[in-house]
Amino acid sequence: MASAPQGNNPLAASHAVPGWDTRRIVLGALLGLIAVWAGLRAWNDILYIALRDEEASQVWLVLPLFAWLVHGRKKALSKITPTYSLLGPALIAVGWAISLYGFFNLQQAMWHGGSVLVVVGAFATVAGPRLVRAMLPVLLLLVFLIPVPGMIRQQIAIPMQTYTATASEFVFQLLGMPVERSGSVLTYNGRDMLVAEACNGMRMIFGQVLVTYAFVLIMKLRPSVCVFILVLCPVIAVACNVLRIVPTVFIEGQFPEWGGTFHDMAAWGMLVVMFFVLMGIVRLMQWAEVPIRQAAPSSKNLSAPPAV
């Protein structure tokens, strides 16, 4: 009995991804492995920092969010046929040069960032410029794989600690709790707690920025709305940290043996709280009838080649 033509087989058609044949997939995987192997010292250093520095913990969220975002765009991306491109080798060369410069000049961010760019270049080699351009917002998520250098982190951390301590003191006053503040130090029940230790404003800030960035991509918001929410992110982060520090200070003052445990558990819980806060902002803008969604591209625009 003759088999049905491939074009009439709905099961085969549903799994077909134009241009991604076995040879391209194998070559892409091989180039990716070579790219990681070439920068293995940098990747090991990223993992070392992520394991030991809580302020770089957003690294563990990047790849799951990246996979989620790619899966959510699978239908749109399947409409773009991949092509072999010299863009990939160019990105690999630039990334390798940046990584070497960072390594020999003790520039940690450049060393790590160059290694990430080399992997992106391996993907671009088998995907082509059109697919890279379509995936650019998602590829930018990989920036969060780069641990922020301590000097830059401290320049942001110090004012955020002060803002968090000030806002927390205000909340304590509203609650009628006898808490005193001196700089970033809160005193409650005879115990001094430094905000940097009890609830560092920076400790999860990059994770919160990462969640915010992924959120605006998942929701497919208008560019102006995306910018508004991203600009609002530090304010939301301080508010979430205040929600964390108030019960932390109370538990630390009343039940010192449970303070550290609650502090560690609440750190990741704040990412969940931030997600619901972002959802609330979107709902509020919808209630106010603010146009927040991107217009769905027409089939004509999806099939047409980009203008040169």
PAKOL-980843 format. One line per 5 residues: number of its first residue (from 1); their letters; for each residue y, z, x of N, C-alpha, C. Coordinates in steps of 0.05 Angstrom, whole numbers. Example, Ala and Ser with C-alpha at 12.3 -4.5 7.8 and 13.67 -1.06 7.14 Angstrom:
1> AS> -114:156:264:-90:156:246:-66:156:264; -45:142:257:-21:143:273:1:157:258
***
This chain:
1> MASAP> -24:0:17:0:0:0:25:0:18; 43:-17:12:68:-19:29:86:5:23; 97:15:44:115:38:41:142:29:31; 156:46:17:182:39:6:202:35:29; 221:17:25:241:12:46:257:38:51
6> QGNNP> 265:41:76:280:65:84:305:69:67; 318:47:61:343:50:46:339:59:17; 313:56:6:308:65:-21:295:92:-22; 291:105:1:279:131:3:301:152:2; 304:166:-21:326:185:-23:323:209:-4
11> LAASH> 298:217:2:294:239:20:303:232:49; 295:208:57:303:199:84:333:196:85; 345:185:64:374:180:64:389:206:65; 378:227:52:393:253:52:393:266:79; 374:259:97:373:272:123:384:254:145
16> AVPGW> 391:229:138:401:211:158:430:218:166; 435:219:192:461:223:202:468:199:220; 487:182:210:492:157:224:500:162:253; 487:147:271:494:147:299:480:168:315; 470:190:302:457:211:317:427:207:319
21> DTRRI> 419:187:335:391:182:339:380:202:360; 354:201:365:341:219:383:352:217:411; 358:193:420:367:189:447:395:203:451; 412:200:432:439:212:434:438:242:433; 421:253:416:418:282:414:407:294:439
26> VLGAL> 386:281:450:374:290:475:394:289:498; 408:267:500:428:264:521:450:285:518; 459:289:494:480:310:490:471:337:497; 446:344:489:435:370:496:432:373:527; 423:351:540:419:352:569:446:356:583
31> LGLIA> 466:341:574:493:343:586:504:371:582; 499:383:558:509:410:552:496:430:570; 470:428:575:456:446:592:466:444:621; 470:419:630:481:415:657:509:427:660; 525:424:638:552:435:639:552:465:641
36> VWAGL> 534:478:626:531:507:627:521:516:655; 501:501:665:489:508:691:510:505:713; 527:484:711:547:480:732:568:503:732; 573:515:709:592:538:708:578:564:702; 553:566:711:537:590:703:550:616:712
41> RAWND> 563:616:736:575:641:745:598:649:726; 613:630:716:635:636:698:624:646:671; 602:633:661:590:642:636:578:669:638; 565:675:661:555:702:665:577:723:666; 600:715:677:622:734:679:634:739:651
46> ILYIA> 635:718:634:644:722:607:626:741:592; 600:738:595:581:756:581:583:784:592; 587:786:619:590:813:631:614:828:620; 636:813:617:661:826:606:657:833:577; 644:815:561:640:820:533:622:844:528
51> LRDEE> 603:848:546:584:871:543:598:897:549; 617:897:568:628:922:578:656:928:569; 670:909:558:698:913:550:700:908:520; 705:930:505:707:928:476:730:909:468; 750:907:484:773:890:477:767:860:480
56> ASQVW> 743:853:490:734:825:491:710:821:472; 707:839:453:683:838:436:684:814:417; 707:800:414:708:777:396:690:754:406; 683:755:432:665:734:443:640:732:427; 629:754:417:603:753:403:606:740:375
61> LVLPL> 630:737:365:634:725:339:639:695:340; 645:685:364:654:657:366:632:637:358; 609:639:370:588:619:365:578:620:336; 573:644:324:565:644:296:586:631:278; 612:637:282:633:625:266:635:595:272
66> FAWLV> 631:587:297:632:559:304:610:543:289; 586:555:289:564:542:275:569:540:244; 580:561:233:587:562:205:607:541:198; 628:538:214:649:519:209:639:490:211; 622:485:231:610:458:234:593:452:210
71> HGRKK> 577:471:202:559:466:179:576:460:154; 598:474:150:615:469:127:629:442:128; 631:430:151:644:404:153:623:382:158; 598:388:155:576:369:161:579:344:145; 585:346:119:587:322:103:610:304:112
76> ALSKI> 633:316:118:656:300:127:651:288:154; 639:303:172:634:293:199:613:271:199; 594:272:180:573:251:180:584:224:173; 609:223:162:621:197:156:633:184:181; 634:198:203:645:188:228:622:181:247
81> TPTYS> 620:156:255:599:148:272:606:155:301; 589:170:315:595:177:343:593:153:362; 607:154:383:606:133:403:607:145:431; 594:132:450:596:141:477:625:135:487; 636:154:502:664:152:509:670:163:537
86> LLGPA> 689:151:550:698:161:576:716:185:573; 723:192:548:739:217:544:723:241:554; 697:241:550:680:263:559:682:267:589; 675:247:606:677:251:635:705:259:644; 726:249:630:754:257:637:758:287:632
91> LIAVG> 748:297:609:750:326:603:734:342:622; 710:332:629:693:346:648:708:349:675; 720:327:684:734:328:710:757:347:709; 773:346:687:796:365:685:786:394:683; 766:398:667:755:426:665:744:436:691
96> WAISL> 730:419:705:719:428:731:741:434:751; 762:418:751:785:423:769:798:449:762; 803:454:736:815:479:728:798:503:735; 772:501:731:753:522:737:753:529:767; 752:508:783:752:512:813:778:525:822
101> YGFFN> 800:516:811:826:527:818:827:557:810; 818:563:786:818:591:777:800:608:794; 777:597:802:758:613:818:769:619:846; 781:600:859:790:604:887:818:618:888; 832:618:865:858:631:865:858:657:848
106> LQQAM> 834:666:841:831:692:826:845:691:800; 845:668:786:856:665:760:833:665:739; 827:688:729:803:692:712:803:673:688; 826:672:674:827:656:649:822:627:655; 834:617:677:830:589:684:801:583:692
111> WHGGS> 789:602:706:761:599:714:743:597:690; 747:615:671:731:615:647:737:591:629; 763:586:625:772:565:608:763:537:617; 764:533:644:755:507:654:725:503:649; 709:524:651:680:521:645:675:515:616
116> VLVVV> 691:527:598:688:520:569:696:491:565; 717:481:578:726:454:574:705:434:585; 690:441:605:669:424:615:647:420:594; 640:441:579:621:439:558:631:421:535; 657:425:529:669:407:508:669:378:518
121> GAFAT> 673:374:543:672:346:554:644:334:552; 623:351:555:596:341:552:592:332:523; 602:347:504:600:339:476:616:313:471; 640:311:481:657:288:477:645:263:489; 628:265:509:616:242:522:598:227:502
126> VAGPR> 583:242:485:565:229:467:576:227:438; 599:240:433:611:241:406:633:220:403; 650:217:423:672:198:421:697:211:411; 720:197:415:746:209:409:751:214:379; 740:197:362:745:201:333:732:226:323
131> LVRAM> 707:231:332:693:255:324:706:280:336; 714:278:361:728:301:374:754:307:360; 769:286:352:794:291:338:788:304:311; 767:296:297:761:308:271:752:337:274; 739:343:297:729:370:302:749:388:318
136> LPVLL> 772:377:324:790:392:342:797:420:332; 803:424:306:809:452:297:785:471:302; 761:460:298:737:477:303:733:481:333; 737:460:349:733:463:378:753:483:390; 777:485:378:797:504:387:787:533:384
141> LLVFL> 767:537:367:756:564:364:743:574:390; 734:555:406:721:562:431:740:575:451; 766:573:446:786:587:463:781:617:463; 770:628:441:765:656:439:742:665:455; 727:647:468:707:654:487:719:664:513
146> IPVPG> 744:659:518:757:666:543:769:694:540; 758:714:555:770:741:555:799:740:564; 816:754:550:844:755:557:848:773:581; 863:763:602:868:779:625:882:805:618; 876:826:634:886:853:628:917:854:628
151> MIRQQ> 930:839:645:960:840:646:972:830:620; 962:807:610:972:797:584:965:816:562; 940:826:562:931:844:541:949:869:539; 956:880:562:972:904:562:1000:899:552; 1011:875:557:1038:869:548:1039:868:517
156> IAIPM> 1016:861:505:1015:861:476:1006:888:465; 989:902:481:977:927:471:997:949:468; 1015:952:488:1034:974:488:1051:975:463; 1065:953:456:1081:954:431:1064:957:406; 1040:945:406:1024:947:382:1014:976:378
161> QTYTA> 1008:989:400:1000:1017:398:1023:1034:387; 1047:1028:395:1070:1043:385:1074:1038:355; 1072:1012:347:1075:1005:319:1054:1018:302; 1029:1018:312:1007:1030:298:1011:1060:294; 1020:1074:316:1024:1102:315:1047:1109:296
166> TASEF> 1068:1093:296:1091:1098:278:1083:1094:249; 1069:1072:243:1060:1067:216:1040:1089:207; 1023:1098:225:1004:1119:218:1018:1145:211; 1038:1152:227:1054:1176:222:1067:1175:194; 1077:1151:187:1089:1148:160:1068:1153:138
171> VFQLL> 1044:1142:141:1023:1146:122:1015:1175:120; 1013:1189:143:1007:1217:143:1028:1233:128; 1053:1226:131:1075:1239:117:1072:1235:87; 1065:1211:78:1060:1205:50:1037:1222:39; 1017:1226:55:994:1242:47:998:1272:49
176> GMPVE> 1021:1280:61:1027:1308:64:1011:1321:85; 1001:1306:105:985:1318:127:1004:1325:150; 1001:1349:162:1019:1358:184:1011:1345:210; 1019:1320:213:1014:1305:238:1040:1300:252; 1041:1305:278:1065:1300:294:1059:1277:313
181> RSGSV> 1080:1262:319:1077:1239:337:1095:1241:361; 1085:1236:385:1102:1234:409:1094:1208:423; 1109:1187:420:1102:1161:431:1078:1150:417; 1056:1147:432:1030:1137:419:1011:1160:415; 1020:1185:418:1002:1208:415:1007:1221:388
186> LTYNG> 985:1224:373:986:1238:347:973:1265:350; 986:1286:339:975:1313:341:969:1323:313; 943:1330:309:935:1340:283:915:1363:288; 920:1385:274:902:1408:276:898:1418:305; 920:1416:320:920:1426:347:906:1407:367
191> RDMLV> 899:1383:359:885:1364:376:903:1340:380; 907:1333:406:923:1309:413:905:1285:415; 913:1263:402:897:1239:403:915:1215:409; 909:1202:431:924:1178:439:914:1155:423; 933:1140:411:926:1117:394:909:1097:410
196> AEACN> 914:1094:436:898:1076:452:869:1083:452; 863:1109:449:835:1118:449:824:1120:421; 840:1131:402:829:1135:375:828:1108:360; 847:1091:364:847:1065:349:866:1046:363; 857:1035:385:874:1017:401:882:993:384
201> GMRMI> 908:989:382:918:966:367:908:939:378; 900:939:404:890:914:415:860:912:415; 846:934:412:818:934:417:803:914:400; 812:909:375:799:889:358:819:868:350; 842:867:362:863:848:353:854:819:356
206> FGQVL> 840:813:378:832:785:382:809:778:363; 792:797:357:772:792:336:785:787:309; 807:802:303:821:798:278:835:771:277; 847:763:300:859:736:301:838:715:298; 814:719:310:792:700:307:784:697:278
211> VTYAF> 780:720:264:773:720:236:794:705:220; 819:710:225:841:697:211:840:667:215; 837:658:240:836:630:246:812:616:232; 789:629:233:765:618:219:770:618:189; 783:638:179:788:640:150:805:616:140
216> VLIMK> 826:609:154:844:587:145:829:561:147; 810:558:166:795:534:168:774:532:145; 761:554:140:741:555:118:753:549:91; 777:560:86:790:557:60:804:530:57; 806:514:79:818:488:79:846:489:67
221> LRPSV> 862:507:78:890:511:69:909:490:80; 931:487:67:952:469:78:962:479:105; 970:461:123:979:469:149:1002:490:148; 1020:487:129:1042:507:128:1032:534:120; 1012:535:102:1000:561:94:984:572:117
226> CVFIL> 970:555:132:955:565:156:974:578:176; 997:565:181:1016:576:200:1027:603:190; 1033:604:164:1044:629:152:1024:652:156; 998:647:150:978:668:152:974:676:181; 974:656:199:970:663:227:993:679:239
231> VLCPV> 1018:672:230:1041:688:238:1040:716:227; 1029:718:203:1026:745:190:1004:761:202; 987:749:218:963:763:228:969:789:243; 989:790:261:995:816:274:1002:838:255; 1017:832:234:1024:852:214:999:862:199
236> IAVAC> 981:843:192:956:850:178:939:867:197; 939:859:223:922:874:242:932:903:245; 958:907:246:969:934:248:962:950:223; 964:937:199:958:951:174:928:959:174; 911:941:183:882:947:184:876:970:204
241> NVLRI> 890:970:226:886:991:246:896:1017:236; 917:1017:219:927:1042:207:906:1053:188; 893:1035:172:871:1043:155:848:1055:170; 846:1047:195:825:1058:212:833:1084:225; 858:1086:234:866:1109:250:870:1134:232
246> VPTVF> 879:1130:207:884:1154:190:858:1170:186; 836:1158:176:812:1175:174:801:1183:201; 805:1167:222:795:1174:248:808:1200:258; 835:1201:255:850:1225:264:841:1250:247; 838:1246:221:830:1268:204:802:1278:212
251> IEGQF> 783:1260:216:756:1268:223:755:1281:251; 771:1269:269:772:1280:296:784:1308:296; 803:1313:278:815:1340:277:798:1360:263; 783:1351:242:766:1370:227:738:1372:236; 727:1349:244:699:1347:253:697:1332:279
256> PEWGG> 705:1344:302:707:1329:327:681:1315:335; 658:1327:328:632:1315:336:627:1288:323; 641:1282:300:636:1257:286:659:1237:291; 679:1245:305:702:1227:309:695:1202:323; 681:1204:345:674:1181:361:656:1161:346
261> TFHDM> 637:1172:332:618:1155:316:633:1139:295; 651:1153:280:666:1140:260:684:1118:272; 696:1125:294:714:1106:307:700:1080:314; 676:1082:325:661:1058:333:652:1042:309; 643:1056:288:634:1042:264:657:1028:249
266> AAWGM> 681:1041:249:704:1031:234:715:1006:248; 711:1003:275:722:981:289:713:954:277; 687:951:273:677:926:262:682:925:232; 683:948:219:689:948:191:716:937:184; 735:940:203:762:930:198:762:899:196
271> LVVMF> 743:886:209:742:857:207:735:849:178; 717:864:166:710:859:138:734:865:120; 748:887:126:772:894:110:793:872:113; 796:862:137:816:841:142:810:816:126; 784:809:124:776:786:109:784:789:80
276> FVLMG> 779:812:68:787:817:40:817:817:37; 831:827:57:861:826:55:870:797:55; 858:780:71:866:752:72:859:739:45; 836:746:34:830:736:7:850:744:-13; 859:769:-11:879:779:-30:906:764:-27
281> IVRLM> 913:757:-2:938:741:2:935:714:-11; 912:701:-7:908:675:-19:909:677:-50; 896:697:-61:896:701:-90:924:705:-100; 940:721:-85:968:726:-93:984:700:-93; 980:683:-73:995:658:-71:986:639:-94
286> QWAEV> 960:640:-101:951:624:-123:963:634:-149; 964:660:-152:976:672:-176:1005:664:-179; 1019:662:-156:1047:654:-156:1051:623:-157; 1028:609:-160:1027:580:-163:1039:566:-139; 1034:578:-115:1042:565:-90:1020:545:-83
291> PIRQA> 1026:520:-77:1006:500:-70:995:507:-42; 970:514:-41:958:524:-15:936:507:-5; 923:490:-23:900:475:-15:908:448:-4; 893:438:16:897:411:26:887:391:5; 901:369:3:892:347:-15:867:335:-4
296> APSSK> 848:330:-21:823:318:-12:827:289:-4; 818:281:20:822:254:30:807:234:13; 819:212:7:805:191:-8:783:178:8; 764:166:-6:742:152:8:753:129:25; 775:117:16:787:95:31:797:105:58
301> NLSAP> 810:129:59:819:140:84:797:148:102; 774:157:90:752:166:107:738:143:121; 737:120:107:723:97:119:741:80:137; 767:82:133:784:65:149:786:75:177; 787:57:197:790:65:225:818:76:230
306> PAV> 821:94:249:847:105:255:866:83:265; 891:86:257:911:67:267:916:71:296; 921:49:310:926:49:339:956:47:344
***
